[in-house]
Each structure stands twice: as structure tokens, then as C-alpha cells.
Amino acid sequence: MIKKHIDGYDCHCVPFEGADTVAYMIYPQLAELEDKWLQRMSELHKVNLVAVYVPADQWNDALTPWPEPGEAKGCPPFAGESRNFLKLFQEKIIPLTDRAFNLKGVIHRDLIGVSLGGLFTLWQWMMCDTFRSIASLSGSFWYVGFLEWFEKQSVPPKKGKAFFLLGEEEPASHVEAFRSVGVNTEKIVAIFKEAGIDTTFEWVPGNHFSRPVHRAEKALEALYPA
């Protein structure tokens, strides 16, 4: 286990000797994955793993694509700083973790995000080719204007996979704005499939917060099947 602190973000890096793939996982700092679990997943799927933990006071800002009022009622507004976070990933997090793993030559990088991290994961995939494959777990596709923005984009050609997961109870959220997440995710998945992207979507039991480790395991299984 190699631990790096990069511009306010804690990154827990687990090397797997000889692997040319790095899976980055965006998680809130308040819900850190156990280091032993990361080690076990790295060995099981034969990938280098990096858990990037976003501090609670930056979560709503760093992972959103444009400013919007907060949800639910009374929450602070979203600052919409995804471009800055993507730049940080490309210019600092990736180079530093590559050096930590002593990686050279052709390297495959994939990205897994949960909640607003899942929103960021899809948004950046539409913007660039930094990551080969993505997994969005309970991605916040209810975000104001996101579906409309997505539908206006030309889906870029991708050689990797896209995996989406939602809890069955999420469309019944007590926050009205969140209830569109199921329909919006299904529309995004349909557009990807029509564009020929290797896409999988899975409904699982529970709400937005249910069984986070199990869901992370599903993402890794989808991207790196045995």
C-alpha cells in the first residue's frame, strides 16, 4: 500500500506486479474503503488500484460540471468545478500514481465513481480519452441540465466498457429532484448502446447508500471479469 496526499486528496495506491492497468476509484473521504479490501481486489482482478478520496467539503463542488443550486432543500449550491478536478487528475494524480507504481510504456486507465463521482466519471468520458473504461455507481444523473447536455453530444468512439448501476429504491427518493435518476440513466444507457458502446446496466436492491462495498465489487467484476 502506497499513500499519497495530492493537493488535498488522499490517494491509496495498491500495486499489482506486472499489471499494465490502473483502476481509479472516486469515493467520499467519509466512506473510505478498507485498505485490506483494496489489496484483496487488486489481487483478485490483477490490476493496480487507486482509491481517490474527495473531502466532504469539496465533494459537491469538485465533481459537478457546472454551477447549480443545492439539492435537497437547504443544501449549499454546487460550484461546478469538474474541469479543474479533471485537470488535477490528468496533470498530478495520474503522473504521481504512475511513478508510485513504476509504470512505463502502454498503460490502461479506468475510472469508477459513486454518486456525484459517477456523474463526473461519465462527464469526463464524453470530454476526453484519459480513461479506457468507466463504471458509474448510482451516478447523479438527476443533475440539473445533465441529461439535456448529454443528449446534445455526439458519443465519441470508445474501445472500453461502460458499466452503470442503480439501487432499485433510488427513483423513490424523498427528494423530488433525485427521482429522475432511473429514467435518465436508462436513457443514457440506451444512447450508448445505440452508439455501439459496450454498455451494461444493472439494478440492485436498496437505496442510494446501500451496500457500497458490494457495489464496488460489482464494478470491478464488470470491468475485469475473471
N, C-alpha and C positions, 0 to 999 in steps of 0.2 A: 504494500500500500504506500503510495506516494501522495502527500498532501501539499497542495499549492494554494496560496492566497493571492488572487489576481484581481487587482483593482476593486477590492471589496467583496469578491466572490470566492467562496471556499470550493475548491475542486479536489475531490478524492479520486485518485487515479489508480487503477488496478491493472498491471501489465499481464499479458499472456504471451509467453516467449514464442517468437516466431510468427505471431499474428500480424497481418497487414491491414486489419480493420479496427477502427475505433468507434465505439458506440458512446455518444454523449447523451446524458440523461439530465433534463432540466427539472429540478424539484425545488419546492419551497424549503428554506433553511429550517423552518419549524417542523418539517416532516422528513428529516434525514433518513435515508436508507441505512441499514446496519452495514458496517464495513465487512463483516463476515459474509453477509448475503451478497454483497458486490463481488467478493472474492469467489464465492461459490458459483455465481452466474458467469463470471469471466471464464472459469474453468469448464463449466458445462457447455457454454456456447463458443469457446475458443476465440474470444475477442478481447481486445483491450477495452476496458470500461472507464468512463469518466463521469462521475456524478457532479454536476454543476449546481450548487445550492444558491438560490437567489434570496437575499434577505427580505423579510416580511415588508419592510418599509420601502422596498423597491419593486416588489412583485407586480403591483398594478401598473407601474409606470414603464419598467424596462421591457415588458413583454407585449405591450399593446401598440398597434400600428399607427394610430392617430388619436388625438385627444377626444375624449367623450366624458359626459357626466358619469358619476359613480353609480354603481348598482350593487346592492339594493339601496333603498332609500336611506339617506343619511351617510352613505359611504363617500369618501373623498373622490374627486374626479380622477380619471385615468390620464396620464400625461402623454401617452403615445410615443414612447422612445425606442421602439423596436429597431429602428435604423442604427441607433447608437449601440444597442446591445449586439446586433449582428456584426457591426464593425469591431466591437471588442472581441467577439468570438473569433473573427477572421484574423485580426491583427495581433491578438495577445493570447487568448486562451488556447487556440489550436497550436500556434508555434511553441508555446511553453509546454504543453502536454506532449507534443511530438518529441520534444527534446527529453522530457522525462521518460518517455518510452524508448528513446533512442531509435526513432523510426526514420527510415530513409527510403527513397525511391517511390514507387506507386503505393499510395495509401488510400484505403476506402474509409470514408467517414459517414456515419449515420446519426440521426438525431431523434431522440424520444422526448416528448414533452407532455406534461399533465396540466389540465385546466387552461389557464392563460398561457402556460408553456406549450400546450398543444396548439393553441391559436398561433403563437409565434412560429412553431415548427412548420405549420402549413404555409403561413405567410412568407417565410423566408424561402421555402422551396419553390414558390412561384416567382421569386425575385432573383434567385441565383442557383448555382450548382455546387455550392460548398459541401452539401451533404448528398450522398447517393440515394439513401432510403430514409423514410420517416415513419414515425409512429406517433399518433395523436391520441392521448388517453383522456376522455372527457373534455375534448377541446372546446374552448369557449366560443363556439361559432354562432352564438346569440349576439356577439358583439355588434353594436350599432353600426350598420353600413357594411359589415364584412361580407355577407353573402352577396350583396349587390356589387361590391367591388370584385369579388371572386368571379362572378358570372360575366363580368365585362372583360376579364383577362383571357388571353389565348393560353391554353395549357401548354407549357413547354415540354418538349420531348424529354422523357426520363427513362434511364436504364434500370433504376432501382424500384423498390416497392413502396407502397403507402398502406399503412395499417391504421384503422380507426376503431375506437372502442367507446361505448357509452353505457352508463348504467340505466337499466330499464325504468327507474323512477325519476330520472333527471327531467324529462319533459313535464312532470307533475310538480315541479319546484314551487314553493310558496312565493318565490319572486317571479312576478309575471314576465319580466324581460327574459328570464332564462328558459322559458317554456318552449321557445322556438328551436332549441338546440337539436332536438331529434330530427325534425323536418329539415333543418338547414344542413345537418350532417349527411342525411340521406341524399340531398340534392348535390352536395359536393362530391360524394362518392359516385353518384350516377354520372356526373360530368367527367370525373377521372376515368371511369370505366369506358365511357364513350370515346374518350381520347386515347384509349389503348394503354393506360397506365395499369400496372399490376397492382390492383387495389382490393383490400379485404376490409370488411366492416363487421363488427361483432357487438351484439347487445349482451350485456352481462347483468346478473342480479344486482340490485342495490341502487343507492343514490350517488351523488357526485363524489362522496368521500369514502365509499365502501371499499374495503379490501384493497388498499393501494398497492401493497406488495404483490398480491396475486395478479393484479392488472399489469404491473411492470413485467412480471414473468411472462404474461401472455404476449406483450410487445416483443420481448426478446425471442420468444418461440416463433413468432410470426416472421421476424427479420432473419433469424438464424435457426431454421429448423434442423433438427437432429438428422 
